Amino acid sequence: MASGSSTGLIWTNETLQPLRSVGDPLADAVITELFADGGVDAMNALMREFVANEHPVPASLPAPVRDYLEQSSLLPAWADQAMIDAGSDVFWRFGPRIILILCCYSLPFCYLGKNGVPVLALTNRLGSNSRRRIVETAQMVVDCLHTGGLTSPQGRGRLTIQKVRLMHAAIRRLAPTAPTYLPEFGMPVNQEDLAGTLMSFSWIGIDGLLKLDIPLTAHDQQAYLHTWNVIGHMLGVQDGLLPATPAEAKALTNAIAVHQFGPTQDAKDLTAALIDMMAHVLPGNIFDHVPSLMIRYFLGKQQASWLGVEDGRIADLMAAPLRLLGREFGSVIEDSRVVGDIAERAGQALINSILCVERGGNRPGFAIPQQLKEVWGVNWTS
């Protein structure tokens, strides 16, 4: 996909359904070879190695993995340095809100995919350690979007992407062996689900900022989308699934929603774990109800209800965060600027809190560059 060119595709159930049987040949071949040599034990050992040594790449990795890391390290030919820099700048300017959007819009959006969410449930990661999942996802975003994360040959973003891509291939290998996995779910982490996840970071990120009354220019939106398209390419998403414009991204997102979204118990369980995690991580009790309210604000009543986020007494629930902003409750909650102010405060508090969260075992803690801490008003220091 040349940068800025239209894919020219109209997405329908008929064009999306075949993608549910397509994986990622490059990464899948590595896992197949690794599995043939040592079975599940070899894959588990590889994942442990990645966890213990996030950066740089361990020299002790098996030869197939080292070859894969070399092959998958390059940016696509259509990647535009200036556009990536501009996309990173959007993250620098609005990082706390973007992190809150990630938790209250992007992840819930992913849970709505009725045939994709069983994979998340099977991995049993969010339910068993929701804090770790949020920290790892937020870390990937920071790694990819801070200056040089993608464009430097040894940027943390590139290395993080390569490892996530290989972990997806391991899930594709192992998830179908679970007795509860059904054929109608399709291939785990298939191309439609990969595209939907990518849209949850790119278009949903843009849409979330717009819903918070952030004045994104057309260039901001295009640059942010381009940056995530580069990330998507490196994660193994087919180039034909990388929308060239925000309008195309919105159309693909809506088409995937029509094809896949619906209520499931897995989605409700994962959302409940996410909300509970945020309520416990955010300091005090001022922001306890903000996650549920933000999920309803971003997704709307119907989709939020599919996730088990039902109507509440908004006036009572919003009283504490509104007082924090020196506001009185009224029609003001309909004002996207006020919701944006709450999102900014809650996002800062969330980042500040997860800096203190340990992921367990020998996993490194969450880390962001000092410059970002200063720009975002994050005060916690180690």
N, C-alpha and C positions, 0 to 999 in steps of 0.2 A: 504493500500500500504506500504509494508516494504521499509524502506529507501534504495534507490539505486536499487530497483528491477524494471524490465521492465514491463510496462503495457501490452505489447504484442499485442496492438491493432493497426490496420491500419485504419486511419480516412478517411471516405468518406462522401459524401452527405447523403448516406443511413444510416450510423451509427450516423451522427450528427443530422439529422432531428428529430428523436424521442425525443432528449434532449430538444427541444423547447417547449415541453409540461410538463416538469418536473421542479418543484420548489425546495423548501427547507423545508421538513416536520416539522422539529423542530421549526424553526422560524415562519412558516406559521400557525402552531397550536396556537401559542401565539396570533397572530394577530386575528385569527378566534375567539378565546375565548374573547379577548378584545373587538372585534367588536360586538359580541353577547351581551356583558354586557352594552356597552355604545355607539355603533355605531361609526360614523366618529368622533364625538366629543371626544370620549375616545382616539382614535388614535392620534388626533391632540394634545390633552393634553399630551400624552406620548412623542410625538416629541418635544413639547415645554419644557418639563421637561429635556429631554436629552440635548437640546441646552443650557439651562440655567445652567446645572450642568454637565459639561463634565466629570469631575473627582473629587472625587470618585463617585460611583453609588449612586444616591439619595435613602435614606431609605424610602421615601414616595411612591415608585413605587408600582403598583398593584402586588398582589401575583403571578399571572402567569408570569409576567415579571421578578420578583425576582427569581422564580424557573428556568426560562430560562437562566438567567445570571449565575446561579450556574451550570446548566448542561453544558453550552457551554464554561466554563472557562478553561477547561483543554487542554493541548497540546496533539496531537495524540501520540499514543504509539511509533510510528516510528520516532518521532522527535529526532534529534541529536543535543545536546547542542553545541558540538564543531563545527558542520557545521553551526549552526545558528550564533555562534560567528564569524565564518569566513565570512558568508554572511553580517553580520553587518559591518565587517571590510572593505568590498568592498564599502559599503555606506560611511563610514568614509573617505576613500581615495578619492572617486570620487563624493562626494555629489553634488557639484554645477552642474557638467555635468549631473548627474542623474536627478536633478530637471528640468534642461532644456530639457532633453530627455522626461521627463514626459509631459511637456507642448507641445513640438514640434514633438513628435513621438507617445507616448503612448495614449494621449487623441485623437489626430487626427485618430490614428489607430482604436479606438473605434467608432468614428463617421462614419467610412466606412461601418459598419454593417447595411445594408439597412432595416432589420427587427428589429434591436435592438435600432437604434437611435431614433425612434419615442418616446420611453420611456423618453429619455433625453429631447426631445422637449416638451413632455407633462408636465414634472415636472416644466418646464419653469424657471429653476434655473440659468443655464449658461447664457441664453439670458438676464435675468433680473438683475442678479448680478454675472457676470463672475468672478470678483475678489474673491468673497466669495467662489465660487466653487473651484478655483485654490488653495486658501489658505487652505480649508478644505481637499482637496486631498493631498496637500503637507504635511499638518500636520499629516495625517494618515500614510504617508510613514515615516516621522521622528519618530512618536510614535512607529511604529513597528520595525524600523531598528536601533534605537539607543540602546546602551548597556542595556540589561535587559528589554527592551520594550516588548518582547515576553516571555522571560524565567522567569521573576519574576512574582509570583502570582498576584501582584497588579500592574504589568507593564502597562503603558499607552497604549501600543499596544494592549494588550488583551482587555481592556475595549473599545477602539475605534473600534476594529473588531466586538465585540458583538453588539455595537450600530448600526454600518453600516449594519450588517446582519439583524437586526430587521427592520431597515428602508427599506431594500430591500423587506422584507415581506409585509410591509405596501404598498409599490408601487405595488406589485403583486396583492394586494387586490383592490386598488383604480384605477389604470391605465385603466383596461378594461372597467370601467364605463364611460370613456370619450367618447363622441359621435364620435370623429375622430379615435378611436382605432379600428383597423380592425382585424378580426380573423387570417389572414395570418401572422400577426406579431408574433403569438405564445404567450405563457405565458410571461408576463413581467418579466424581470430579471430571465430568465430560465437558465437551466444548461449550454446550449451552450454559452449564453451571459456571464454568470459568468466565464466560462472557458476562453472565449475570453478576457474578462477584466483582468483576472489573467495573461494571457499570455502577455498582454500589459504592465504589471509591471515586469514580470519575464523575459521571453525570449526577448521581445522588449527592455527592459532595458539592457540586455546583448548585444544584437545586436547593439543597439545604441552606447554603449561604444566601441565595436569593430569597428564600422564605424568611430568613432572618433580617431582610432588608439591607444586606450588604451590597454596596454599589459596585458590583463586578462589571467591568467593561466587556465588550465583545472580545477584545484581545485577551483579557484575563481568562475568560471562559475557554477560548480556543487553546491558549497556552496550557492551562490546567489539564484539559482533555488530551492534548498532545503528549504531555508528560506521562499521563497514565496509560496512553496507548503504547508508549515505549516500554513501560513496565509490563503491560499486558503481553506484548510481543516476547519479552524476555521470560515471562512466566509460561510461555507455550500456547497462548491464545492465537488462533489462526488470524493472519492479517486481514482476511475478509470479514472478520468479526470486530474489527477496530473502527468505530465510526469516525468519519473524517470531520464532522461538525457537531456542535452541541445539539442541533436539531436532529441529526441522525442518531446521536446518543440517546436522546429522549425517546425517539421512535423505537429503537432496539429495546430500551428498558421497558417501555410500555408493552411491547410485543411479548417479551419474556414473562411479564406479569400476567398477561392474558393467557399464555400457554401453561404457566406453572403455578400461579398463586392460588392458595386456598387454605382453610383451617386444618391444622393437625395438632395432635397432642404433643408431638415432639417440639413443634414451634412454641407452644404455650410453656412447656417445661424449660426450654432454653431461654425464652424471654423472661420468665420468672427468675431464673438464676442470674441473668444479666442485671435485672432491676435490683435484685437483692444485693448483688455485688456492689453496684454503684452506691446504693444506700449506705452500705457499710464502709465503703472507701471514702466517700465524700465526708468532710469534717462536720461534726455536730449534727443537728437535725434540720437545719435551714433548707437543705437541698433534697431532703428525703423523697419528696414527691415529684421533683423535677424530672427524673428519668421517665416516669409514666406519662406525665403531661407532655413532655417533648415528643415521645413516641406517638401520642395521639395527635399532636400538632403537625408533625411531619407526615405521618402516614394517613391520617384521616380516620374517621370513626369506624368504617367497615374493616379495613385492614388491621387496625389496632385491635378490634374485637376478635379477629381471627387469632391474634397473638395472646388473647386473654387479658388485654389491657382495656378495661371497661370504663364507663363514665364514672366520674367521681364528683365530689362537691368542690368544683373548681375554686370558688371564692375562698373556702377554708384552706384548700391545699396550696394555693398560691400566696396566702397571706404572708408567710415568713419571707420568701424570696423578694416579694414586692416591698416589704418593709426595709429589707436590706438595701434596696435601691432608692429608698425614700419615696415610694409611690403608694398611692391608695388604690384599693381594688375598685374596679368598675369596668367600663368598656375598654379600659386600658389593656386588658389581657388580649383584646382583639388586635392590638397594635403590634405589628411585627418588630418594630424597633424596640419595644419593651421586652418582648420575648427574646430578641437578640441580645439585649443587655443581660438578661438572666442567663442566657447561654454562655456569654463571655465570662461572667463570674463563676458559673458552675464549671466551665471548661478549665479555667485557671485552677480552681480548687481540685478538679480531677487530676490534672497533670501534676500538681503539687503533691497530691496524695500517692499517685502510683509511682512517683520517684522513690517513695519509701517502701513500696511493696517488693517483697522477695518472691521469686518465682518458684522457689523450692529446689532441693537437690543442689546440683552444682551449676545451675543456670545463672548467668550474669543478670544483674538487676537492670531496670529501665534506665536509659541514659540519653540525655539530650545535650547538644552543644551549649556552652555557657552563654554564647551570644543569643541563642533562642530563649533561654531562661530570662535574659534581660529584656528582650523585645516583648515577650509575653507576660512579663510581670510575675514570673514564677520565682518564689523566694527561697524554696528549700535548697539547702546545700548539704553535701555529704561531709 
